[in-house]
Amino acid sequence: MGRGQPGRRCRPGAGLADGCGGAGRRQRPGVRPGGGVADPAAVGAAPGAPGPGGVDGGPDRCPAYVQGLSSKRRHAVRREITRFREQGRRVDVLRLGESYEVLGPLLAQVQRKYGHPSTDARMVDLLEQYARVLDDQSRVFLARDPRGEPLGYALFFAWEGVLYARNVGFDYDRLPGGDGTYFTLLFYAPIAHAIEKGCSAVHFGMGSQAKAARGALIRPLWSLLFPPEGVRHPSPAQAAEWNDRCGARWLEEYRRYATQLPEEEWPRRGAERPGGRRPR
Protein backbone atom coordinates (compact mmCIF):
# COMPACT_ATOMS: atom_id res chain seq x y z
CA MET A 1 0.00 0.00 0.00
CA GLY A 2 1.25 3.47 -0.65
CA ARG A 3 1.99 5.94 2.06
CA GLY A 4 2.22 9.60 1.16
CA GLN A 5 4.93 11.70 2.74
CA PRO A 6 5.50 15.36 1.96
CA GLY A 7 8.83 16.23 0.38
CA ARG A 8 10.22 19.75 0.28
CA ARG A 9 11.73 21.54 -2.65
CA CYS A 10 12.39 25.13 -3.68
CA ARG A 11 12.37 25.86 -7.40
CA PRO A 12 13.39 28.84 -9.53
CA GLY A 13 11.28 31.96 -9.80
CA ALA A 14 9.15 32.79 -6.81
CA GLY A 15 10.22 29.59 -5.07
CA LEU A 16 14.00 30.04 -5.25
CA ALA A 17 15.16 32.97 -7.37
CA ASP A 18 14.97 34.34 -10.90
CA GLY A 19 18.74 34.07 -11.12
CA CYS A 20 18.77 30.28 -10.91
CA GLY A 21 18.24 29.80 -14.61
CA GLY A 22 14.54 28.98 -14.37
CA ALA A 23 11.54 30.46 -16.10
CA GLY A 24 10.98 33.06 -13.41
CA ARG A 25 7.67 31.69 -12.13
CA ARG A 26 6.61 29.21 -9.48
CA GLN A 27 6.00 25.76 -10.87
CA ARG A 28 3.32 23.65 -9.24
CA PRO A 29 4.67 20.21 -8.44
CA GLY A 30 3.11 17.23 -10.12
CA VAL A 31 2.08 13.96 -8.54
CA ARG A 32 2.09 10.61 -10.26
CA PRO A 33 0.40 7.53 -8.80
CA GLY A 34 3.02 5.21 -7.40
CA GLY A 35 5.82 7.68 -8.14
CA GLY A 36 8.07 9.89 -6.12
CA VAL A 37 10.21 12.86 -7.03
CA ALA A 38 11.02 12.29 -10.67
CA ASP A 39 14.61 13.53 -10.72
CA PRO A 40 17.13 11.40 -12.63
CA ALA A 41 20.13 10.15 -10.71
CA ALA A 42 22.51 9.61 -13.63
CA VAL A 43 26.17 10.05 -12.78
CA GLY A 44 27.47 13.39 -13.95
CA ALA A 45 29.70 16.29 -13.02
CA ALA A 46 28.19 18.37 -10.25
CA PRO A 47 28.05 22.07 -11.13
CA GLY A 48 29.23 24.88 -8.96
CA ALA A 49 32.11 23.49 -6.92
CA PRO A 50 32.60 25.52 -3.76
CA GLY A 51 35.43 28.00 -3.78
CA PRO A 52 37.38 29.48 -0.88
CA GLY A 53 35.60 31.71 1.60
CA GLY A 54 31.97 31.56 2.57
CA VAL A 55 28.48 32.52 1.56
CA ASP A 56 26.17 35.22 2.84
CA GLY A 57 22.62 33.91 3.09
CA GLY A 58 21.10 37.36 3.56
CA PRO A 59 17.95 38.56 1.79
CA ASP A 60 20.05 40.86 -0.41
CA ARG A 61 21.63 37.74 -1.93
CA CYS A 62 18.33 36.07 -2.81
CA PRO A 63 15.74 38.84 -3.22
CA ALA A 64 13.40 36.88 -5.50
CA TYR A 65 13.22 34.06 -2.97
CA VAL A 66 12.34 36.48 -0.16
CA GLN A 67 9.80 38.38 -2.26
CA GLY A 68 8.05 35.11 -3.08
CA LEU A 69 7.10 34.67 0.59
CA SER A 70 4.15 36.17 2.41
CA SER A 71 4.66 39.55 4.08
CA LYS A 72 4.67 37.96 7.54
CA ARG A 73 7.15 35.32 6.50
CA ARG A 74 9.44 37.87 4.80
CA HIS A 75 9.77 39.72 8.10
CA ALA A 76 10.50 36.46 9.94
CA VAL A 77 13.20 35.47 7.42
CA ARG A 78 14.90 38.86 7.64
CA ARG A 79 14.74 38.70 11.44
CA GLU A 80 16.39 35.25 11.54
CA ILE A 81 19.18 36.31 9.20
CA THR A 82 19.76 39.54 11.13
CA ARG A 83 20.05 37.65 14.43
CA PHE A 84 22.65 35.35 12.91
CA ARG A 85 24.69 38.25 11.51
CA GLU A 86 24.52 40.36 14.65
CA GLN A 87 26.39 37.69 16.60
CA GLY A 88 29.36 37.94 14.24
CA ARG A 89 28.83 34.48 12.80
CA ARG A 90 29.72 33.39 9.30
CA VAL A 91 29.04 30.43 7.01
CA ASP A 92 31.91 28.71 5.20
CA VAL A 93 31.29 26.44 2.20
CA LEU A 94 33.55 23.39 2.34
CA ARG A 95 33.96 19.90 0.95
CA LEU A 96 33.17 16.95 3.16
CA GLY A 97 36.67 15.54 2.73
CA GLU A 98 38.22 18.55 4.47
CA SER A 99 35.68 18.82 7.28
CA TYR A 100 34.24 15.42 8.31
CA GLU A 101 36.35 15.21 11.49
CA VAL A 102 34.87 18.51 12.68
CA LEU A 103 31.33 17.59 11.63
CA GLY A 104 31.11 14.15 13.24
CA PRO A 105 30.70 15.34 16.87
CA LEU A 106 28.05 17.87 15.76
CA LEU A 107 26.07 15.15 13.95
CA ALA A 108 26.37 12.88 16.99
CA GLN A 109 24.71 15.54 19.16
CA VAL A 110 21.69 15.62 16.84
CA GLN A 111 21.48 11.83 16.80
CA ARG A 112 21.53 11.63 20.59
CA LYS A 113 19.01 14.44 20.97
CA TYR A 114 16.46 12.46 18.97
CA GLY A 115 17.01 9.19 20.79
CA HIS A 116 19.54 7.46 18.53
CA PRO A 117 22.51 6.01 20.42
CA SER A 118 25.64 7.34 18.75
CA THR A 119 29.21 8.36 19.38
CA ASP A 120 31.41 11.08 17.92
CA ALA A 121 33.75 8.46 16.44
CA ARG A 122 30.91 6.57 14.79
CA MET A 123 29.57 9.70 13.09
CA VAL A 124 33.08 10.75 11.98
CA ASP A 125 33.44 7.30 10.37
CA LEU A 126 30.04 7.63 8.65
CA LEU A 127 30.88 11.03 7.16
CA GLU A 128 34.30 9.80 6.07
CA GLN A 129 32.59 7.00 4.12
CA TYR A 130 30.41 9.59 2.39
CA ALA A 131 33.51 11.61 1.54
CA ARG A 132 35.25 8.63 -0.06
CA VAL A 133 32.65 8.33 -2.79
CA LEU A 134 30.83 11.70 -2.86
CA ASP A 135 33.40 14.32 -1.95
CA ASP A 136 33.19 16.10 -5.31
CA GLN A 137 29.41 16.39 -4.94
CA SER A 138 29.47 17.46 -1.27
CA ARG A 139 28.63 20.96 -0.11
CA VAL A 140 29.11 21.62 3.61
CA PHE A 141 27.67 24.86 5.02
CA LEU A 142 29.57 25.33 8.28
CA ALA A 143 28.60 28.07 10.76
CA ARG A 144 31.44 29.54 12.83
CA ASP A 145 31.48 31.96 15.72
CA PRO A 146 33.66 35.13 15.66
CA ARG A 147 36.64 33.08 16.87
CA GLY A 148 36.22 30.56 14.06
CA GLU A 149 34.88 27.77 16.26
CA PRO A 150 32.27 25.50 14.59
CA LEU A 151 28.68 25.89 15.77
CA GLY A 152 26.74 23.75 13.31
CA TYR A 153 26.58 22.55 9.73
CA ALA A 154 24.26 21.42 6.97
CA LEU A 155 25.46 18.82 4.46
CA PHE A 156 24.10 18.90 0.91
CA PHE A 157 25.02 16.96 -2.22
CA ALA A 158 24.96 18.57 -5.67
CA TRP A 159 23.58 16.28 -8.38
CA GLU A 160 22.60 17.24 -11.90
CA GLY A 161 22.10 20.88 -10.98
CA VAL A 162 20.08 20.25 -7.80
CA LEU A 163 21.24 20.56 -4.17
CA TYR A 164 19.97 17.74 -1.93
CA ALA A 165 19.98 18.09 1.87
CA ARG A 166 21.49 15.09 3.70
CA ASN A 167 21.97 15.88 7.40
CA VAL A 168 22.74 18.58 9.94
CA GLY A 169 24.75 18.84 13.14
CA PHE A 170 24.84 21.38 15.96
CA ASP A 171 26.67 22.24 19.15
CA TYR A 172 23.52 22.62 21.23
CA ASP A 173 25.32 23.87 24.33
CA ARG A 174 26.41 26.99 22.43
CA LEU A 175 23.26 27.62 20.41
CA PRO A 176 20.32 29.22 22.18
CA GLY A 177 16.98 28.77 20.47
CA GLY A 178 15.84 31.43 18.05
CA ASP A 179 19.33 32.62 17.14
CA GLY A 180 18.80 32.05 13.41
CA THR A 181 21.54 29.44 12.98
CA TYR A 182 19.37 26.46 12.03
CA PHE A 183 17.52 28.07 9.14
CA THR A 184 20.53 30.06 8.00
CA LEU A 185 22.39 26.79 7.54
CA LEU A 186 19.56 24.66 6.20
CA PHE A 187 17.81 27.29 4.06
CA TYR A 188 19.24 30.73 3.48
CA ALA A 189 22.92 29.92 2.88
CA PRO A 190 22.20 26.94 0.54
CA ILE A 191 19.64 29.01 -1.40
CA ALA A 192 22.11 31.87 -1.83
CA HIS A 193 24.78 29.36 -2.91
CA ALA A 194 22.39 27.71 -5.38
CA ILE A 195 21.62 31.09 -6.94
CA GLU A 196 25.30 31.94 -7.22
CA LYS A 197 26.17 28.58 -8.84
CA GLY A 198 23.18 28.42 -11.18
CA CYS A 199 21.45 25.41 -9.60
CA SER A 200 17.90 24.70 -10.76
CA ALA A 201 16.45 23.67 -7.37
CA VAL A 202 17.18 22.85 -3.74
CA HIS A 203 15.62 19.71 -2.27
CA PHE A 204 15.16 19.92 1.51
CA GLY A 205 14.15 16.32 2.14
CA MET A 206 11.35 14.94 4.25
CA GLY A 207 9.77 17.78 5.92
CA SER A 208 8.07 19.89 8.42
CA GLN A 209 5.66 22.80 8.33
CA ALA A 210 8.63 25.07 9.06
CA LYS A 211 10.12 24.20 5.67
CA ALA A 212 6.85 24.76 3.84
CA ALA A 213 6.45 28.10 5.62
CA ARG A 214 9.79 29.20 4.20
CA GLY A 215 8.73 28.62 0.61
CA ALA A 216 9.48 24.95 0.03
CA LEU A 217 7.09 23.35 -2.47
CA ILE A 218 5.26 20.24 -1.28
CA ARG A 219 5.52 16.99 -3.25
CA PRO A 220 4.07 13.73 -1.87
CA LEU A 221 6.38 10.75 -1.91
CA TRP A 222 4.94 7.24 -2.15
CA SER A 223 6.24 3.87 -1.03
CA LEU A 224 5.13 0.41 -2.11
CA LEU A 225 4.93 -2.36 0.48
CA PHE A 226 5.77 -5.96 -0.44
CA PRO A 227 5.12 -8.04 2.71
CA PRO A 228 7.57 -10.88 3.41
CA GLU A 229 6.54 -14.36 2.37
CA GLY A 230 4.09 -15.87 4.81
CA VAL A 231 2.74 -12.52 5.96
CA ARG A 232 -0.87 -11.81 5.07
CA HIS A 233 -1.19 -9.22 2.32
CA PRO A 234 -3.55 -6.29 2.93
CA SER A 235 -6.71 -6.35 0.87
CA PRO A 236 -7.40 -3.58 -1.67
CA ALA A 237 -9.97 -2.17 0.75
CA GLN A 238 -7.43 -2.07 3.59
CA ALA A 239 -4.86 -0.43 1.34
CA ALA A 240 -7.38 2.18 0.19
CA GLU A 241 -8.39 2.87 3.80
CA TRP A 242 -4.76 3.32 4.80
CA ASN A 243 -4.08 5.71 1.91
CA ASP A 244 -7.19 7.75 2.65
CA ARG A 245 -6.26 7.96 6.32
CA CYS A 246 -2.73 9.13 5.48
CA GLY A 247 -4.09 11.60 2.96
CA ALA A 248 -6.52 13.05 5.49
CA ARG A 249 -3.77 13.41 8.08
CA TRP A 250 -1.51 15.13 5.54
CA LEU A 251 -4.24 17.54 4.46
CA GLU A 252 -5.00 18.43 8.07
CA GLU A 253 -1.36 19.08 8.91
CA TYR A 254 -0.58 21.08 5.77
CA ARG A 255 -3.96 22.66 5.10
CA ARG A 256 -2.56 26.19 5.24
CA TYR A 257 -0.25 25.30 2.32
CA ALA A 258 -2.90 23.39 0.38
CA THR A 259 -2.84 25.81 -2.56
CA GLN A 260 0.53 24.31 -3.47
CA LEU A 261 -1.04 20.91 -3.97
CA PRO A 262 -4.82 20.82 -4.52
CA GLU A 263 -6.61 17.83 -3.02
CA GLU A 264 -7.60 16.50 -6.44
CA GLU A 265 -3.92 15.94 -7.23
CA TRP A 266 -3.58 13.50 -4.35
CA PRO A 267 -4.00 9.98 -5.82
CA ARG A 268 -7.29 8.55 -4.62
CA ARG A 269 -9.34 5.40 -5.02
CA GLY A 270 -11.24 6.99 -7.88
CA ALA A 271 -8.11 6.68 -10.00
CA GLU A 272 -7.87 2.93 -9.43
CA ARG A 273 -8.71 0.30 -11.94
CA PRO A 274 -10.95 -2.63 -11.07
CA GLY A 275 -9.27 -4.95 -8.60
CA GLY A 276 -7.64 -2.13 -6.65
CA ARG A 277 -4.81 -1.50 -9.15
CA ARG A 278 -3.85 2.04 -10.00
CA PRO A 279 -3.10 3.01 -13.60
CA ARG A 280 0.55 2.95 -14.56
Buried (B, 14 or more C-beta within 10 A) or exposed (E): BBBBBBBBBBBBBBBBBBBBBBEEEBBBBEBBBEBBEEBEEEEEEBBBBBEEEBBBBBBEBBBBBBEBBEEEBBEBBBEBBEBBBEBEBBBBBBBBBEBBEBBBBBBBBBBBEEEEEBEBEBBBEBBBEBBEEBBBBBBBBBBBBEEEEBBBBBBBBBBBBBBBBBBBBBBBEEBEEEBBBBBBBBBBBBBBBBBBBEBBBBBBBEBEEEBBBBBBBBBBBBEEEEEEEEEEEBEBEEBBBBBEEBBEEBBEEBEEBEEBBEEEBBBBBEEBEEEBEBEE
